[in-house]
Amino acid sequence: MITSHRINIAAPALRCNRATDLGTRRQCAILAAVRAHIASELIWLLGRAPGGRRRLARATGLGEIVVRQELERLHRLGLLEMDRRGTRLTPEGRRQSAAILQRVKEVRELRPGELALDRFTVGAQIAGAGGCGPSWRLRDLVIREGATGAILIAGPAAALRFSDSGEPLAERNPEAARSLRESFPHQAEGDLLLLVSASERGRAHLGLWRVIVELLQRGSGEDPLGRC
């Protein structure tokens, strides 16, 4: 049984809309980036099924306070409906989050054997992201979130390969290839499998979604609604 490690991210109350000094503006930019990938995971989960903050906290490894604050922010933006039955996306929330809901095909907690870089590993299938450039920059993003590292795998489920080298996964690790085919059976050519490992479960999720947001932003110049 996996023990849930929860992470609390304290966000100071800044008047970001009116910030003029460079230090405050930089801090606001950092907080916006943090919120983007936390919000993206919550939106993806709510796009699959309505839920309350406790379920969302368990699913993400984040603390309930962090989840509640982000849900309230998304609610103020008109992206969520919140009542006693739980929290769900509004039609506007689905419209603005179309790229997240459509391109992030699956997210799973994994036990990938030799591909695990630390105690906890989370994987995501991202449509149309198989040719998103060098992986070292994406790995740097993962490390900044406190995760240990990332592995990028491309190709259809029947012929998975390491995205950098093109080496077939089955030749180096047939057991891992079989496990990933079972976990992501609908992986198609042009899709990317992103595996992120960390010593804490929540850090693995943060690293995973930090990279997902980066992939969806590339070429769009917007929030996570664009294309790689």
Secondary structure as the mmCIF struct_conf table of DSSP 4:
data_model
#
loop_
_struct_conf.conf_type_id
_struct_conf.id
_struct_conf.beg_label_comp_id
_struct_conf.beg_label_asym_id
_struct_conf.beg_label_seq_id
_struct_conf.end_label_comp_id
_struct_conf.end_label_asym_id
_struct_conf.end_label_seq_id
HELX_LH_PP_P HELX_LH_PP_P1 ILE A 2 ARG A 6
STRN STRN1 ILE A 7 ILE A 7
HELX_RH_3T_P HELX_RH_3T_P1 CYS A 16 ARG A 18
BEND BEND1 ASP A 21 ASP A 21
HELX_RH_AL_P HELX_RH_AL_P1 LEU A 22 ARG A 48
BEND BEND2 ALA A 49 ALA A 49
STRN STRN2 GLY A 51 GLY A 51
HELX_RH_AL_P HELX_RH_AL_P2 ARG A 53 THR A 60
STRN STRN3 LEU A 62 LEU A 62
HELX_RH_AL_P HELX_RH_AL_P3 GLU A 64 ARG A 76
TURN_TY1_P TURN_TY1_P1 LEU A 77 GLY A 78
BEND BEND3 LEU A 79 LEU A 79
STRN STRN4 LEU A 80 ASP A 83
TURN_TY1_P TURN_TY1_P2 ARG A 84 ARG A 85
STRN STRN5 GLY A 86 LEU A 89
HELX_RH_AL_P HELX_RH_AL_P4 PRO A 91 GLN A 96
TURN_TY1_P TURN_TY1_P3 SER A 97 SER A 97
HELX_RH_AL_P HELX_RH_AL_P5 ALA A 98 ARG A 103
STRN STRN6 VAL A 104 LEU A 110
HELX_RH_3T_P HELX_RH_3T_P2 GLY A 113 LEU A 115
BEND BEND4 ASP A 118 ARG A 119
STRN STRN7 PHE A 120 ILE A 126
TURN_TY1_P TURN_TY1_P4 ALA A 127 GLY A 128
TURN_TY1_P TURN_TY1_P5 GLY A 130 GLY A 131
HELX_RH_AL_P HELX_RH_AL_P6 SER A 135 ARG A 144
TURN_TY1_P TURN_TY1_P6 GLU A 145 GLY A 146
STRN STRN8 GLY A 149 ALA A 154
BEND BEND5 GLY A 155 GLY A 155
HELX_RH_3T_P HELX_RH_3T_P3 ALA A 157 ALA A 159
STRN STRN9 ARG A 161 PHE A 162
TURN_TY1_P TURN_TY1_P7 SER A 163 SER A 165
STRN STRN10 PRO A 168 PRO A 168
HELX_RH_AL_P HELX_RH_AL_P7 LEU A 169 ARG A 172
HELX_RH_AL_P HELX_RH_AL_P8 PRO A 174 SER A 183
TURN_TY1_P TURN_TY1_P8 PRO A 185 HIS A 186
TURN_TY1_P TURN_TY1_P9 GLU A 189 GLY A 190
STRN STRN11 LEU A 192 ALA A 198
BEND BEND6 SER A 199 GLU A 200
HELX_RH_AL_P HELX_RH_AL_P9 ARG A 201 GLN A 217
TURN_TY1_P TURN_TY1_P10 ARG A 218 SER A 220
BEND BEND7 GLU A 222 ASP A 223
TURN_TY1_P TURN_TY1_P11 PRO A 224 LEU A 225
BEND BEND8 GLY A 226 GLY A 226
#
